[in-house]
Amino acid sequence: MIEIGFIIFLFYANLLMGEFNRSAPHARTLAFAVHDILTIPNFIIANIAAFIGYVVFEFLRKKL
């Protein structure tokens, strides 16, 4: 669970940084960025990516 939570955290941190880079200067507030990235599609993508990352890291951990 810790690995999955960390991958989801990194996904949302990356989205948040990208939101500040591409948004207009007047819209660069934390509330605006959080509102823009916390959506159902982003949550689904984060969970799928976290599950895939977990499976890959477990495979590599057992292989090495």
N, C-alpha and C positions, 0 to 999 in steps of 0.2 A: 504494500500500500504506500510506503514511503516513496518508492521509486516512481510510482504512477502519479502521486501528488506533486513530486518535484518536476516531472515532465510537464504536467498541466501548468504548474507555476511558470516554468520557462516559456511555454507557449504563450501564455497571457502577458508575460513581461515583454516578449518580443512584439506582440501585437500593440502593446501600449507604447513602446518606443517608436514603432512605425507610425502610429497614429499621430504622435507629436511631430514627426518628420514631415508628414504629408499634409497635415491640416493647415488651414489658413492661420495667420498670426492672431486674428481676433478670436479664433476658436480653440486656442491652446490652453485650455483649462483642464484640470484633472477630472472634474465632473463630466465635462463633455467627452473626454477620451474614454472614460470608464463606461459611460452610457453607450458609446459607439461600439465598444468591443465586447460587452457582455450581452451576447445574443445566443439564441438557441443553436443556430448553425455553428458558431464558433465553439460552443460547449461540446457539441457532437464531434467536431473535428478534433478538439483537444483530447477527448476521451479515446477516440480511435487511435490517434497518434501515441497517446500514453500506453495503450494496450500493446500496440506494435513495438514500441520502444522497450516495454517490459519483457515481452517475449524474446526480442533480440538480445537484450542484456542477459537474461537468464540462460539463453542458449550459449552465449559467449562465456559466461561465468562457469558453466558446466564443462564446456569444451576446453577451457584453459585450466 
